[in-house]
Amino acid sequence: MLQLLFSGFFHDGALGVVRPGGSLEIFGQGEPEVVIALHDRWAEWELALNPDLKLGELYMDGRLTVEKGDIAGVLALLMRNLGAIQPRGLHKLLRKFRTLKRAIDQYNPASLAKEHVAHHYDLSGKLYELFLDADRQYSCAYFSVPGETLEEAQIGKKRHIAAKLHLHKPGLKVLDIGCGWGGLALDMARDCGADVLGITLSEEQIAVARERAQKARLSANCRFEMVDYRALRGAYDRIVSVGMFEHVGAAYYGTFFRQARALLAEDGVMLLHTIGRVDGPGSTNSWIAKYIFPGGYAPALSEIVTAVEKAGLIITDVEVLRLHYAETLKEWRRRFMANRQEAVALYDERFCRMWEFYLAGSEMAFRHDGEVVFQVQIVRRQDAVPLTRDYMVEDERTMPFAGTERMPLHIVQ
């Protein structure tokens, strides 16, 4: 069964597998850079028959352990080699089946959306403190220069987004769809003079966001509500959505952008920041869908563009952030592992192995498996933003934002 799974798989590096009886098999050429151990016979069968799901499950349950290297190294080796082969036999059928049933997997009406959000974002706030920055930015950071800290890169991300929103005058009404713990919304209210409404479906996040607004004395112009984007009414000069679109589901893209158009002022500007895939429409990894983000899906750019066009909106700028999220996840994983015993005390060992697998797998997907971040600027009217994009560079370079007076000149080349 292992030969069926790994024969001809490795063209770059080698994997060692210790079988339940203790024998070592090497797949690939040369000395294995990582070695895993399978601790029962059924583990071999399960891994061979459904590797997308079972690799993570076996690791969570301790039925697969890493004897040389770590799980990040295992996943890096697998994903480096994955792109060079095509799924065969049963694996090919499983992936086709998953693609065909993705509408079921991504079923995300308003009645279920809160439940899907709670599965991940209503975990203990103390868990997120173990690996996020102090502002709790739980999305891709923006590393402008080598050697930046995570904290600096997360401020850079927020500044980069604010510049694309063209918050050029105070008093603009801003809607933040999927506001998280409120960091970006609070910065726009404080540093750009915006009147911000942040919305989320997470009980944990909205409690923290409201408390932060109150402590910062920004409650008058930075409000947070627990409401589904589909239920909103009104008009907003700016709409921003960071790390929320991944939870919408492909079947609901039309609804999302039609609602965005209805909420966006005639001369308004929208900025969408979302994880995406470079290899065209697909389906969510079955382990991620089951344990981490039920109903989640990272779109292809073609899926976003099609939905935007059908909604009668105009795309005015697209940027692809490539390895920024890999570096973000690397730092999250480093911090999580440094605080791992605290996470065990919060939950248990199985949960920590699950979280470690999630962070490592996500990092390697951005390094080796075609995951990126799209930033898409969208308007209703072509003259809603200046004629050239120089204003983005100037705003990013000069705006006081998130506790910094201005961006250092050497960052924007």
C-alpha positions as CSV (number, residue, x, y, z in Angstrom):
1,M,0.0,0.0,0.0
2,L,2.9,2.4,0.7
3,Q,4.4,1.5,-2.6
4,L,1.1,2.4,-4.2
5,L,1.1,5.8,-2.5
6,F,4.8,6.7,-2.8
7,S,6.2,4.8,-5.8
8,G,7.6,7.4,-8.2
9,F,6.4,10.2,-6.0
10,F,9.7,11.7,-4.9
11,H,11.8,13.5,-7.4
12,D,13.3,15.9,-4.9
13,G,14.5,14.4,-1.6
14,A,13.6,11.2,0.2
15,L,11.2,10.1,2.9
16,G,11.9,7.3,5.4
17,V,9.0,5.3,6.7
18,V,9.3,3.0,9.8
19,R,6.6,0.4,9.4
20,P,4.7,-1.1,12.4
21,G,7.1,-4.1,12.6
22,G,10.1,-1.8,12.8
23,S,11.5,-2.1,9.3
24,L,12.6,1.1,7.5
25,E,11.6,1.8,3.9
26,I,13.1,4.7,2.0
27,F,11.2,6.4,-0.8
28,G,13.2,8.6,-3.2
29,Q,16.9,8.9,-3.7
30,G,19.6,9.3,-1.0
31,E,19.5,9.8,2.7
32,P,15.9,10.7,3.9
33,E,15.7,14.2,5.2
34,V,12.7,13.3,7.3
35,V,11.5,9.9,8.8
36,I,8.0,9.1,9.9
37,A,6.8,6.1,11.9
38,L,3.5,4.3,11.5
39,H,2.4,2.6,14.7
40,D,-0.2,0.1,13.5
41,R,-1.0,-1.8,10.4
42,W,-4.3,0.0,9.7
43,A,-2.4,3.3,9.7
44,E,-0.6,2.2,6.6
45,W,-3.9,1.3,4.8
46,E,-5.6,4.6,5.9
47,L,-2.7,6.7,4.8
48,A,-2.4,5.0,1.4
49,L,-6.2,5.1,0.7
50,N,-6.9,8.7,1.7
51,P,-3.7,10.7,2.3
52,D,-5.3,14.1,2.1
53,L,-7.4,13.4,5.2
54,K,-5.5,10.7,7.0
55,L,-2.0,12.2,7.2
56,G,-3.3,14.9,9.5
57,E,-5.6,12.6,11.4
58,L,-2.9,10.0,12.1
59,Y,-0.6,12.7,13.3
60,M,-3.2,14.2,15.6
61,D,-3.9,10.7,17.1
62,G,-0.2,9.8,17.6
63,R,-0.5,6.9,15.2
64,L,2.0,8.6,13.0
65,T,5.0,10.3,14.6
66,V,8.0,12.1,13.2
67,E,11.3,10.3,14.1
68,K,13.7,12.6,12.2
69,G,12.9,16.3,11.5
70,D,9.4,17.6,12.3
71,I,6.0,17.7,10.7
72,A,6.8,20.9,8.9
73,G,9.7,19.2,7.2
74,V,7.5,16.2,6.3
75,L,4.9,18.5,4.7
76,A,7.5,20.6,2.9
77,L,8.9,17.4,1.3
78,L,5.5,16.2,0.3
79,M,4.3,19.5,-1.2
80,R,7.6,20.1,-3.0
81,N,7.0,16.8,-4.8
82,L,3.3,17.0,-5.2
83,G,3.3,19.5,-8.1
84,A,5.4,17.2,-10.3
85,I,2.9,14.3,-10.4
86,Q,-0.7,13.8,-11.2
87,P,-3.0,11.9,-8.8
88,R,-3.5,8.3,-9.8
89,G,-6.2,5.7,-9.4
90,L,-8.2,6.0,-6.2
91,H,-6.5,9.3,-5.2
92,K,-7.6,10.8,-8.6
93,L,-11.2,9.6,-8.1
94,L,-11.2,11.0,-4.5
95,R,-10.1,14.5,-5.7
96,K,-12.6,14.5,-8.5
97,F,-15.4,13.5,-6.1
98,R,-14.4,16.3,-3.7
99,T,-14.4,18.9,-6.5
100,L,-17.9,17.7,-7.6
101,K,-19.3,17.9,-4.1
102,R,-17.8,21.2,-3.2
103,A,-21.2,23.0,-3.4
104,I,-22.3,20.7,-0.5
105,D,-19.1,21.2,1.4
106,Q,-19.3,25.0,1.0
107,Y,-23.0,25.2,1.9
108,N,-23.0,28.4,3.9
109,P,-26.4,30.1,4.3
110,A,-26.8,32.8,6.9
111,S,-28.3,30.2,9.3
112,L,-25.0,28.2,9.2
113,A,-22.4,30.9,8.8
114,K,-22.2,31.8,12.5
115,E,-21.7,28.1,13.4
116,H,-18.9,27.8,10.8
117,V,-17.2,31.0,12.2
118,A,-17.6,29.8,15.8
119,H,-15.8,26.5,15.0
120,H,-12.5,28.4,14.5
121,Y,-12.8,31.9,15.8
122,D,-14.6,31.3,19.1
123,L,-11.8,29.2,20.5
124,S,-10.2,30.6,23.6
125,G,-8.8,34.0,23.1
126,K,-5.8,32.9,25.1
127,L,-4.9,30.5,22.3
128,Y,-4.5,33.3,19.8
129,E,-2.4,35.3,22.3
130,L,0.1,32.5,22.1
131,F,1.1,33.1,18.5
132,L,-0.5,36.3,17.1
133,D,0.9,39.9,17.5
134,A,-0.5,42.1,20.2
135,D,-3.1,43.6,17.7
136,R,-4.3,40.0,16.9
137,Q,-3.9,40.3,13.2
138,Y,-5.0,36.9,12.0
139,S,-4.2,37.4,8.3
140,C,-1.2,37.7,6.0
141,A,1.3,40.2,7.1
142,Y,3.2,42.4,4.6
143,F,7.0,42.2,4.9
144,S,8.4,45.3,3.2
145,V,12.1,44.7,3.9
146,P,14.1,41.8,5.2
147,G,14.3,41.4,8.9
148,E,11.0,43.0,9.8
149,T,9.3,41.7,12.9
150,L,5.8,40.2,12.7
151,E,4.5,43.3,14.6
152,E,6.1,45.7,12.0
153,A,4.8,43.6,9.1
154,Q,1.3,43.5,10.4
155,I,1.3,47.3,10.7
156,G,2.6,47.3,7.2
157,K,-0.3,45.2,6.0
158,K,-2.8,47.5,7.5
159,R,-1.1,50.5,6.1
160,H,-0.9,48.9,2.6
161,I,-4.7,48.2,2.7
162,A,-5.5,51.7,4.0
163,A,-3.5,53.3,1.2
164,K,-5.5,51.3,-1.4
165,L,-8.7,52.4,0.2
166,H,-7.7,56.0,-0.4
167,L,-8.8,57.4,2.9
168,H,-7.8,60.9,1.8
169,K,-10.2,62.8,4.0
170,P,-11.8,62.4,7.4
171,G,-15.4,61.4,7.9
172,L,-15.6,58.7,5.3
173,K,-18.0,55.9,6.2
174,V,-16.1,52.6,6.2
175,L,-17.5,49.1,6.4
176,D,-15.2,46.3,7.6
177,I,-16.7,43.0,6.7
178,G,-15.1,40.3,8.9
179,C,-13.4,42.7,11.3
180,G,-11.7,40.2,13.5
181,W,-10.7,41.6,16.8
182,G,-11.0,45.1,15.5
183,G,-7.4,46.2,14.8
184,L,-7.8,47.6,11.3
185,A,-11.1,49.3,12.1
186,L,-9.7,51.0,15.2
187,D,-6.6,52.2,13.2
188,M,-8.8,53.7,10.4
189,A,-11.0,55.4,12.9
190,R,-8.1,56.8,15.0
191,D,-5.5,57.6,12.3
192,C,-7.6,58.4,9.2
193,G,-10.6,60.0,10.9
194,A,-13.0,57.4,9.4
195,D,-16.4,56.5,10.7
196,V,-16.1,52.7,10.8
197,L,-18.6,49.9,11.3
198,G,-16.9,46.5,11.8
199,I,-19.0,43.3,11.5
200,T,-18.3,39.7,12.6
201,L,-20.1,36.6,13.5
202,S,-17.7,35.6,16.3
203,E,-18.8,36.1,19.9
204,E,-15.2,36.1,21.1
205,Q,-14.0,38.7,18.5
206,I,-16.8,41.2,19.0
207,A,-16.5,41.2,22.7
208,V,-12.8,42.0,22.4
209,A,-13.3,44.6,19.6
210,R,-15.9,46.5,21.6
211,E,-13.8,46.5,24.7
212,R,-10.8,47.8,22.7
213,A,-12.9,50.6,21.1
214,Q,-14.1,51.7,24.6
215,K,-10.6,51.7,26.1
216,A,-9.3,53.7,23.1
217,R,-12.3,56.2,23.5
218,L,-13.2,55.5,19.9
219,S,-16.7,54.0,20.4
220,A,-18.4,57.1,18.8
221,N,-16.8,56.6,15.4
222,C,-15.8,52.9,15.6
223,R,-18.7,50.5,16.2
224,F,-18.9,46.7,16.1
225,E,-21.9,44.6,15.4
226,M,-22.6,40.9,15.1
227,V,-24.4,40.7,11.8
228,D,-24.2,38.7,8.6
229,Y,-23.1,40.9,5.6
230,R,-26.3,39.8,3.8
231,A,-28.5,41.6,6.4
232,L,-26.8,45.0,6.1
233,R,-28.4,48.1,4.6
234,G,-27.1,51.6,4.0
235,A,-24.3,53.2,1.9
236,Y,-20.6,53.2,2.7
237,D,-17.8,55.3,1.1
238,R,-15.3,52.4,1.6
239,I,-15.7,48.7,2.1
240,V,-12.8,46.5,3.2
241,S,-12.8,42.7,3.8
242,V,-9.6,41.0,5.1
243,G,-9.5,37.2,5.5
244,M,-13.3,36.8,5.4
245,F,-13.9,36.0,1.8
246,E,-12.4,32.5,2.3
247,H,-15.5,31.7,4.4
248,V,-18.1,32.9,1.9
249,G,-18.2,29.8,-0.4
250,A,-18.1,29.8,-4.2
251,A,-21.8,29.4,-4.5
252,Y,-22.3,32.7,-2.7
253,Y,-19.8,34.8,-4.5
254,G,-22.6,36.4,-6.6
255,T,-24.6,37.2,-3.5
256,F,-21.5,38.7,-1.8
257,F,-20.6,41.1,-4.7
258,R,-24.2,42.1,-5.4
259,Q,-24.5,43.0,-1.7
260,A,-21.2,44.8,-1.9
261,R,-22.5,46.8,-4.9
262,A,-25.7,47.7,-3.0
263,L,-23.7,48.9,0.0
264,L,-21.0,50.8,-1.8
265,A,-21.5,54.5,-2.6
266,E,-21.5,55.5,-6.2
267,D,-18.0,56.9,-5.9
268,G,-16.9,54.4,-3.3
269,V,-13.9,52.1,-3.2
270,M,-13.7,48.5,-2.0
271,L,-10.6,46.4,-1.1
272,L,-10.8,42.6,-0.9
273,H,-7.9,40.8,0.7
274,T,-8.3,37.0,0.4
275,I,-6.3,33.8,0.3
276,G,-6.4,32.4,-3.2
277,R,-5.1,29.7,-5.5
278,V,-3.0,30.1,-8.7
279,D,-4.0,26.8,-10.4
280,G,-7.7,27.5,-11.2
281,P,-10.9,26.5,-9.4
282,G,-10.5,23.5,-7.1
283,S,-11.6,22.2,-3.7
284,T,-10.6,22.5,-0.1
285,N,-8.2,20.0,1.4
286,S,-10.4,17.5,3.2
287,W,-8.5,17.7,6.5
288,I,-8.7,21.5,6.6
289,A,-12.4,21.3,5.8
290,K,-13.1,18.8,8.6
291,Y,-11.0,20.2,11.4
292,I,-10.1,23.8,10.7
293,F,-12.4,25.8,8.4
294,P,-15.7,24.0,7.7
295,G,-17.3,25.5,4.6
296,G,-14.1,27.4,3.7
297,Y,-12.6,27.7,0.3
298,A,-9.7,29.7,-1.2
299,P,-10.8,31.0,-4.6
300,A,-9.0,31.2,-7.9
301,L,-8.7,34.7,-9.3
302,S,-10.9,33.7,-12.2
303,E,-13.8,33.0,-9.8
304,I,-13.5,36.4,-8.1
305,V,-13.3,38.3,-11.4
306,T,-16.3,36.5,-12.9
307,A,-18.4,37.2,-9.8
308,V,-17.3,40.9,-9.8
309,E,-18.2,41.4,-13.4
310,K,-21.6,39.8,-13.1
311,A,-22.4,42.1,-10.1
312,G,-21.7,45.2,-12.3
313,L,-18.6,46.2,-10.4
314,I,-15.2,47.2,-11.9
315,I,-11.8,45.9,-10.8
316,T,-9.2,48.8,-10.8
317,D,-6.2,47.1,-9.2
318,V,-5.0,43.6,-8.4
319,E,-1.9,42.6,-6.4
320,V,-0.7,39.1,-5.7
321,L,1.2,38.7,-2.4
322,R,3.1,35.5,-2.8
323,L,5.4,34.4,0.0
324,H,4.3,37.0,2.6
325,Y,1.8,34.5,4.2
326,A,4.4,31.7,4.3
327,E,6.7,34.0,6.3
328,T,3.7,35.0,8.5
329,L,2.8,31.4,9.2
330,K,6.4,30.5,9.9
331,E,6.5,33.1,12.7
332,W,3.1,32.0,14.0
333,R,4.3,28.4,14.2
334,R,7.5,29.4,15.9
335,R,5.6,31.3,18.6
336,F,3.1,28.6,19.0
337,M,5.8,26.0,19.5
338,A,7.5,28.2,22.0
339,N,4.3,28.4,24.0
340,R,3.1,24.8,23.3
341,Q,2.8,23.7,26.9
342,E,0.4,26.6,27.6
343,A,-1.7,25.4,24.6
344,V,-1.7,21.9,26.1
345,A,-3.0,23.3,29.3
346,L,-5.7,25.2,27.5
347,Y,-6.8,22.2,25.5
348,D,-4.9,18.9,25.2
349,E,-2.1,17.2,23.3
350,R,-4.3,16.1,20.4
351,F,-5.5,19.6,19.9
352,C,-1.9,20.9,19.9
353,R,-0.8,18.4,17.3
354,M,-3.8,19.4,15.2
355,W,-2.9,23.1,15.5
356,E,0.8,22.4,14.7
357,F,-0.2,20.4,11.6
358,Y,-2.5,23.3,10.5
359,L,0.1,26.0,10.9
360,A,2.8,23.9,9.2
361,G,0.6,22.6,6.4
362,S,-0.7,26.1,5.7
363,E,2.9,27.5,5.6
364,M,4.0,24.9,3.1
365,A,1.0,25.4,0.9
366,F,2.1,29.0,0.5
367,R,5.7,28.0,-0.1
368,H,5.2,25.0,-2.4
369,D,1.6,24.4,-3.4
370,G,0.3,27.5,-5.2
371,E,-1.5,29.3,-2.4
372,V,-1.2,33.1,-2.5
373,V,-3.1,36.2,-1.3
374,F,-5.0,38.4,-3.7
375,Q,-5.7,42.1,-3.0
376,V,-8.4,43.3,-5.3
377,Q,-9.5,47.0,-5.5
378,I,-13.1,47.3,-6.7
379,V,-15.3,50.3,-7.6
380,R,-18.7,51.1,-9.1
381,R,-17.4,54.0,-11.2
382,Q,-14.2,54.3,-13.1
383,D,-13.3,57.8,-11.8
384,A,-13.7,56.7,-8.2
385,V,-9.9,56.6,-7.7
386,P,-7.1,58.7,-9.2
387,L,-5.9,58.1,-12.7
388,T,-2.6,56.5,-11.7
389,R,-1.8,54.4,-8.7
390,D,0.9,56.8,-7.5
391,Y,-1.5,57.9,-4.7
392,M,-1.2,54.4,-3.1
393,V,2.6,54.8,-2.8
394,E,2.3,58.3,-1.5
395,D,-0.4,57.5,1.0
396,E,1.5,54.4,2.2
397,R,4.7,56.4,2.6
398,T,3.3,59.4,4.4
399,M,0.1,58.5,6.3
400,P,0.4,58.4,10.1
401,F,-0.9,55.0,10.9
402,A,-1.1,52.4,13.7
403,G,1.2,54.3,16.0
404,T,3.9,55.2,13.4
405,E,4.4,58.7,12.2
406,R,5.3,57.7,8.6
407,M,6.7,54.8,6.7
408,P,10.5,54.9,6.4
409,L,11.5,56.1,3.0
410,H,13.6,53.0,2.2
411,I,10.6,50.7,2.4
412,V,8.8,52.0,-0.7
413,Q,11.3,51.7,-3.6
